[in-house]
Amino acid sequence: MFPLFLLDTENESVYNIGIVNKREIIMNQLTKLQKDYKYFEDMLKRLEKQKKTPGNGFAKMKCRERLAELDAMFDKINYGSMITYD
């Protein structure tokens, strides 16, 4: 279990808003990585359908770089040791 804090930059205050377990944090991070992967994959597909321009070429390159980074992160994850609840 980990404390969850809310930072209020306007009043320069920190509030303890609850306790979260580690599994919940990890699952939220994994879900975000999966959503990011889907986002960049869809963006790359859309860009490949469009007319070739220097800007689109740069965007395609950045999408491929980000997908490669995400693939590397997914390769590091040991799915065999994870417990999932459907």
Secondary structure in CASP SS format (residue, H / E / C, confidence):
PFRMAT SS
TARGET T0000
AUTHOR 0000-0000-0000
METHOD secondary structure of the structure
MODEL  1
M C 1.00
F E 1.00
P E 1.00
L E 1.00
F E 1.00
L E 1.00
L E 1.00
D E 1.00
T C 1.00
E C 1.00
N C 1.00
E C 1.00
S E 1.00
V E 1.00
Y E 1.00
N E 1.00
I E 1.00
G E 1.00
I E 1.00
V E 1.00
N C 1.00
K H 1.00
R H 1.00
E H 1.00
I H 1.00
I H 1.00
M H 1.00
N H 1.00
Q H 1.00
L H 1.00
T H 1.00
K H 1.00
L H 1.00
Q H 1.00
K H 1.00
D H 1.00
Y H 1.00
K H 1.00
Y H 1.00
F H 1.00
E H 1.00
D H 1.00
M H 1.00
L H 1.00
K H 1.00
R H 1.00
L H 1.00
E H 1.00
K H 1.00
Q C 1.00
K C 1.00
K C 1.00
T C 1.00
P H 1.00
G H 1.00
N H 1.00
G H 1.00
F H 1.00
A H 1.00
K H 1.00
M H 1.00
K H 1.00
C H 1.00
R H 1.00
E H 1.00
R H 1.00
L H 1.00
A H 1.00
E H 1.00
L H 1.00
D H 1.00
A H 1.00
M H 1.00
F H 1.00
D H 1.00
K H 1.00
I C 1.00
N C 1.00
Y H 1.00
G H 1.00
S H 1.00
M C 1.00
I C 1.00
T C 1.00
Y C 1.00
D C 1.00
END
